[in-house]
Amino acid sequence: MTWNFLSTGLMRHLVAMMISFLALGSLNPSFGQTETPQSSPSIPKQGPASLADNKVGDEFRVLFGEFGKASVTSISLCTAEAPKVLVECGDRVDVDAREFLIVWNAKEIPTDRKKPIRRTSKAVPVTSKSKDALAILVQSAATVQLVRIINSAAQSEQVSVAQEFLAHPKFAHALALLIEPEAEDLAKMLRVARLLIAERGQIVERFPQLAAAIAVVDDAPVVMQINENLAQGCGPLPTFDHFVANEKKMLFGLKNIAPELLIYMVDVAAAQIEMDWALRTYAGNRAVGELYDKIEYDFDHLEKGRQKKVSVAGWNLQNILRYGGVCADQAYFASTVGKSIGVPCVFTTATDGVLSHAWIGFVGKSGNRPMWIEVGRYGGYQSVEGFIRDPQTGNLVSNTQMPMLLTYGMEPVSDRLSSAGLRIAAGRLLRGSVDSKADPKVATPPSAETIEQVLALIHVAVEACLTDSRSWEVVALAARSGAMTTQQKQQWSADILTLCGDSYPEFAWRTISPMINSISDVERRQEALDNALAIFNSRGDLAGQILLQQATLYKSQGDPLAAGRCYETILNRYANDGPFAIVALQEASKLLAEKNDAFANVTLHERAFGIMEVPIEISPRFARQSNWYRSGVMLAQALRIVGRSNDALLLEQRMSDVMK
């Protein structure tokens, strides 16, 4: 986007101050080249800044506005209880959101669009009033998030917590806009945040994004299960110290990475001594992906099922390098070293039609421009959806969000702040005030007017930051609420497919899937699925999921023949693209069982087994995960049902021979 959310004069001055205070430098073409001062190798304990410091008060006022400053101050002075202030702040966000929508008139935000939104400055005219209103909304959204954090503390501690945040405005702001209150334990996160403030004081203010990332990641132990081995992080303070003390050695620096991306760097599941070894050995190494292939593959384990050499010797980074391992060890080694030297990395897993696999994704460079790179994603895994663990929420998520996240980090700071404020406000309107006494679990669906306001806010949010995945998730949540009209669901599904389908296909499908499922009109739902299938037909894993949904819908309509055709398409075209093919085979078999056609069932399984890829030179432990083996077991059972026991025995012998 070419537009920014603050107008000329005073507000332009404020955004310059805000960006300076936050040090939220975007990932731009000079990513990783920002000069940072040399940090001391030891990190001394530093106390908090004085609340009497006028500069600190001014910083807080700029970041959170007059209302935000007054709200948190009132808690710090015990003149009001945090729950009461929280409700007031929530009401203020709702009011500011609606006032913004009034300023940003109907012509600027068409809620029922005939064409998908386009990401151009001409698509949504910007006025000085709407810029000012948006700036106020961002401040209100940050305030309500911060007060939610304070409210998560025990009542006896809320005054102290508010005072600590007032003395650390940059950290407070970074943390407020990073948290996901519906998906994480704020009380546990707050304990880590207070520990960082107490032990590292104003160093936290120098690195607010780093501290915020560690607070949301280390609210639970950082643990990874790598097959038979367990890796665990060293805790928030040692992790913080490692990065700060070695700031200049970090490949991309620390202050020019968005906190949403930093969480994939600070989630290091390794002891401090191993992180130090990785930094000494590989500091400045831009070819993190090559470390994956540097680990020798333990074929004795894969092919013969022998215990891994590295597990016998003692599993750690140095021994993985010395003795090798399997793909999971390769991915763990490369990603852990990468994180330790300052590179956001992810450990990715997936399953195709044969077996599970692990590879590494990381931030690299193409010329001077940062880009997302994956190494070890061999062969058929190129078209299989990979999964990673979200360090902030602990949820298993699609790895497609990583290139989106990198692009998001390259957006102008003002656009990212705009997107965050709009998304937070839209989420509040959609869910209702979860800070009130009403039970959100039994809340009534939002009204049609509220849904229009939510979608209008998100429309502006995705105009600001197309790759802010959390904004798109609000749309999916709105669809699941049951309040979106069929026309709105179809339009937003089309928008997501148009804008994200080519670049981020897995994310696009995961976002529109619940939206399509919530369309009550069956014909329109099938039409939406047909449109999605046309876009994703070359992606076997996604096409298979769409066809399974279509089959389920046909069965609900009492049309088993149409459902059977969906299963047949999966088996004919996508039998080796993922375990969903086994689901299709099982469901097709059930349809034949309902017709008591055991012989047709045998024919079905024989055809499927003939299509499945045979696992070669893989130990029985891994081969049993393959579609070929699982379909063979099902075929043997079907043969016995029709009295062909000898054929079943011959099949099982053949399967046994392959796996020797």
Buried (B, 14 or more C-beta within 10 A) or exposed (E): BEBBBBBEEEBBEBBEBBBEBBBBBBBBEEBBEBEEEEBEEEBEEBEBBEEEEEEBBBBBBBBBBEBBBEBBBBBBEEEEEBBEBBBBBBBBBBEBBBEBBEBBEEEBBBBEBEEEBEEEEEBBEBEEEBBBBBBBBBBBBBBBBBBBBBBBBEEEEBBEBBBBBBBBBBBBBBBBBBBBBEEBBBEBBBBBBBBBBBBBBBBBBBBBBBBBBBBBBBBBEBEBEBBEBEBEBBBBBBBBBBBBBBBBBBBBBBBBBBBBBBBBBBBBBBBBEBBBBBBEBBBEBEEBBEBBEBBBBBEBBBEEEEEBBBBEEEBBBBBBBEBBBBBBBBBBBBBBBBBBBBBBBBBBBBBBBBBBBBBBBBBBBEEEEBEBBBBBBEEBBEBBBBBBBBBBBBEEBBBBBBBBBBBBBBBBBBBBBBBBBBBBBBBBBBBBBBBBEEEEEEBEBBEEEBBBBBBBBBBBBBBBBBBBBBBBBBBBBBBEBEBBEBEBBBBBBBBBBBBBBEBBBBBBBBBBBBBBBBBEEEEBBBBBBEBBBEBBBEBBBBBBBBBBBBBBBBBEEEEBEBBBBBBBBBBEBBBBBBBBBBBBBEBBBBBBBEEEEBEBBBEBBBBBBEBBBBBEEBBBEBBBBBBBBBBBBBBBEBBBBEEBEEBBEEBBEEBEEBBE
